[in-house]
Amino acid sequence: MGEGAPADAADDKLPAHEVAIAAPFAAAAREVTRGEFARFVAATGHDAGDACHLLLDGEWKLVTGRSWRDPGYPQQDGHPVACVNWHDAAAYVAWVSVEANRPYRLLSEAEWEYVARAGGDDAPANGRAGEWEYTAPVGSLGPDRLGLYDVRGNLWEWLADCYHVNY
């Protein structure tokens, strides 16, 4: 896990070290779409709030009036859901678990890094990776070697673990 010792590596990515993943795990092949999240909200009444952390001028800022319904840029139901926080993601996964009658959870950082590295680069579908200004419809970047879509692109994913400055 982490990066070797490149000159531009962030302190929180050093030192690279081995991590053992104790049990097999599965990962969703695609990101959660705005439409899927809308069905969750309609079914549960979940309140995802009316503020969103956005990267503005190189800094993360909490912006009121933005939400998964209106992240401040155009999206359709087939795009990945944006402007959700960790609690929203955890609540969605808990709901999916009940609906599917099987356990689901967010990936750990180690699991995410494993799938990101093992899958290689996302393969742009028909060479169209630069076609979208904000988010691309889920699956548009094409599958990686593991058959997963958009792992290293589109939007960031929420993980089960808390962030730590060092390992």
C-alpha positions in Angstrom: 0.0 0.0 0.0 1.1 3.5 -0.6 3.7 4.9 -2.9 7.4 4.1 -3.1 9.5 7.2 -2.6 8.7 9.4 -5.6 9.7 13.0 -5.0 6.1 14.2 -5.4 4.5 11.6 -3.1 2.3 13.0 -0.4 3.4 12.3 3.2 0.3 10.4 3.8 1.3 7.9 1.0 4.6 7.0 2.5 6.2 4.7 3.3 4.9 2.0 0.9 4.2 -1.2 2.9 2.7 -4.6 2.5 -0.9 -5.2 3.7 -2.6 -8.5 3.9 -6.3 -8.7 3.2 -7.6 -11.4 5.5 -10.7 -12.6 3.6 -11.9 -12.6 0.1 -14.2 -9.7 -0.9 -16.3 -8.5 -3.8 -16.6 -5.0 -5.2 -19.4 -3.5 -7.1 -18.6 -3.4 -10.8 -20.0 0.1 -11.2 -20.4 3.3 -9.2 -23.8 4.1 -7.6 -25.8 6.2 -9.9 -27.8 9.3 -9.1 -30.9 7.4 -10.1 -30.1 4.5 -7.7 -29.5 7.0 -4.9 -32.8 8.8 -5.7 -34.6 5.4 -5.3 -32.9 5.0 -1.9 -34.0 8.5 -0.8 -37.6 7.9 -2.0 -37.8 4.6 -0.3 -36.3 5.7 3.1 -36.8 9.4 3.3 -33.0 9.8 4.0 -32.0 13.4 4.3 -28.7 14.0 2.5 -28.7 17.7 3.4 -28.3 20.7 1.3 -24.5 21.3 1.5 -21.7 19.7 -0.4 -17.9 19.8 -0.2 -16.6 21.1 -3.5 -13.0 21.6 -4.7 -12.9 25.4 -5.4 -9.7 27.2 -6.2 -7.6 24.2 -5.0 -9.4 24.0 -1.6 -12.2 21.8 -0.3 -15.1 24.1 0.8 -18.5 23.3 2.2 -21.0 25.0 -0.2 -24.7 25.3 0.9 -27.4 25.0 -1.7 -25.6 22.1 -3.4 -26.6 18.5 -3.0 -26.8 15.2 -4.8 -29.8 16.6 -6.6 -27.9 19.7 -7.8 -24.1 19.4 -7.4 -23.6 22.6 -9.3 -23.0 21.0 -12.7 -25.3 19.0 -15.1 -26.0 15.4 -14.3 -28.5 12.8 -15.3 -29.7 9.7 -13.5 -27.0 7.5 -15.1 -24.2 9.6 -13.7 -22.5 8.7 -10.4 -24.1 10.2 -7.4 -22.1 13.2 -6.2 -22.3 15.4 -3.1 -22.9 12.6 -0.7 -21.0 12.3 2.6 -19.7 9.2 4.3 -22.9 8.8 6.3 -25.0 9.0 3.2 -22.9 6.3 1.5 -23.0 4.1 4.6 -26.8 4.5 4.9 -27.2 3.6 1.2 -25.1 0.5 1.6 -27.2 -0.6 4.7 -30.4 -0.1 2.6 -29.0 -2.1 -0.3 -28.1 -4.9 2.2 -31.7 -5.1 3.5 -33.2 -4.9 -0.1 -30.9 -7.6 -1.4 -31.0 -9.7 1.9 -27.3 -10.0 1.8 -24.5 -8.1 3.6 -22.8 -5.2 1.8 -20.3 -2.7 3.1 -17.9 0.0 1.9 -14.5 -1.2 0.9 -11.5 -0.6 3.2 -8.7 1.6 1.9 -6.5 -1.5 1.4 -9.3 -3.3 -0.6 -9.8 -0.2 -2.8 -6.1 0.2 -3.4 -5.9 -3.5 -4.3 -8.6 -3.2 -6.9 -7.3 0.1 -8.2 -3.8 -1.4 -8.8 -4.8 -4.9 -9.9 -7.3 -3.6 -12.4 -4.8 -1.3 -14.1 -6.0 1.8 -15.9 -9.6 2.3 -16.7 -10.1 1.7 -20.4 -11.8 4.6 -22.1 -14.8 3.4 -24.0 -14.2 4.3 -27.7 -11.5 6.7 -26.7 -14.0 9.1 -25.2 -12.5 9.7 -21.7 -12.2 13.5 -22.3 -15.8 13.9 -23.6 -17.3 14.9 -20.3 -16.5 18.2 -18.4 -17.7 17.0 -15.0 -18.8 13.4 -14.5 -19.3 10.7 -17.1 -22.2 8.4 -17.2 -21.4 5.3 -15.0 -19.5 2.7 -17.0 -18.4 5.2 -19.8 -14.7 4.8 -19.0 -14.9 1.1 -19.8 -13.9 -1.9 -17.6 -10.4 -2.5 -16.2 -8.7 -5.9 -16.1 -10.9 -6.9 -13.2 -14.1 -6.0 -15.0 -14.7 -2.9 -12.8 -15.7 0.4 -14.2 -14.5 3.9 -13.2 -12.4 2.8 -10.2 -9.6 5.3 -10.9 -11.7 8.0 -12.5 -15.0 9.8 -12.5 -15.6 10.5 -8.8 -13.9 9.6 -5.5 -15.3 6.7 -3.5 -16.1 6.6 0.2 -14.2 3.9 2.1 -15.0 2.2 5.4 -11.8 3.3 7.2 -11.1 6.7 8.7 -8.4 8.9 7.1 -5.0 8.8 9.0 -2.1 11.2 8.3 0.2 8.2 8.6 -0.3 4.4 8.5 
